[in-house]
Structures are given as structure tokens and as C-alpha cells.
Amino acid sequence: MAQSSFIIVAIDGGAASGKSSSSRTLSERFNLLHVDTGSYYRALTSELLRRGVAAADLPAVKTALAGLRLGTRVEGRSAQMEIDGRVAGDEIRSGEVNDHVSHFAAIPEMRAALLAYQRGQADVARIHGFRGLVMEGRDIGSVIFPQADFRFFLHADPAERARRRKNEGQQDSIVERDRLDSSRKASPLTVPAGATSIDTTFVTLDQVVEQMAGTIGLKLKS
């Protein structure tokens, strides 16, 4: 792989599996733009709830989505979603958003509305001079960038993931979100064929990062 080539790293997995921490670390190590697609779905969920739109009301969801103007604001190494010129704040981590985000994310029209936007973050990374892109989510290696240069899937025991969320001061229905994310018809949470699967239950963040960074580094040198 030529040193000058642009790389895309896809990291999938369930809630609290270690995606965000490892993605941010890799973004710093390899000069990659970090994209947290989970925050995008949370931001849209928060906005739709603010407008009084329910996930079960598909016509209202479609109308609301059609009226939103999405943009990107790069802050440091992070690509933040702008909705009508505004970047969402801490409200996207609220209990209400936690309870609804998987329901909204299961709507095919919402996933379709975000498909081109998410793929477009590669162009944002290029424009801002990054070496590449590291994108985390639940369908990155399977749907958004199935031809990514590197595809990883992180998983861990549900009890351990719930403990991590609690330590972060958050309440999250890990098992229920896994069920909803894995059983939805549109882009379900699944291990992409050919992706490297990593169990993060009994290992440190540094060990997870080193495993991924080692794979990336070897190919970058070849």
C-alpha cells in the first residue's frame, strides 16, 4: 500500500464495546478523521423527539428528515454533524435518547437518509488533509464502507459493557439495544464477512488499539 494512499478504517460493534475509545486513539496515531456514526443517529433522534416525532409515525419521520439540512463541522480530529447549522450537545446521551435511538435507527428511511452523508465524510477527511478516515458504528464494514481498507468488529460480554456504561455515569439497556440492533431488517448489527473480530471483555484499551494498529501499520509499510 503506497504511503500516500488514503485509508479507511471501519470499526463496528455494540454499545460500550470499545469502539469510540479505540477509534479516537487510532485517529491520533495515524492522522485520521474520526467519525462516530452513533452520535449521528443520536443527534437525529434527539432532534426528532424535540419536534414531537415518534418512531412509529413513519410519515412524520419521513417529512421531518426531508426538511433537515445536514452539514459537517470538523473539531480537532472529529467530524461533528450539524443539523440546520447546529451541533447537538450532551442531550444526545440522555436516557430518553438511549431509550429511542435503536427504534429510530431501525427505520430504513432514516438509514437511507444518512447513507450518502456518512460516505461523504471520506471527502471531508480528504479536504481537511487527513491521512484517512476511521469510522465507528454498527454497519460500517457491512454497508457504509464494505470495501474499507481495514474492518474490525469489537464485542464484549453484556455485563461488562453495562459496567462500563455505569462507570461513565450512563444508563443503557445493553441487551435490549443489542436485540433491536441485531434483529432490524435494515443494516443489522453483524460481523462483516472478512472483518477482524476482537473480544474486548478481558483486555485493556491499549491492547485492543495495539492489535488494530499493528494490522494497519503492517499494511501501510508494504
PyMOL commands that set and color helices and strands:
alter all, ss='L'
color gray80, all
select helices_A, chain A and resi 19-30+37-50+58-66+90-93+95-105+108-119+121-127+140-144+158-167+174-183+205-221
alter helices_A, ss='H'
color red, helices_A
select strands_A, chain A and resi 7-13+32-36+70-75+78-83+86-87+132-137+150-155+196-199
alter strands_A, ss='S'
color yellow, strands_A
deselect
rebuild
show_as cartoon
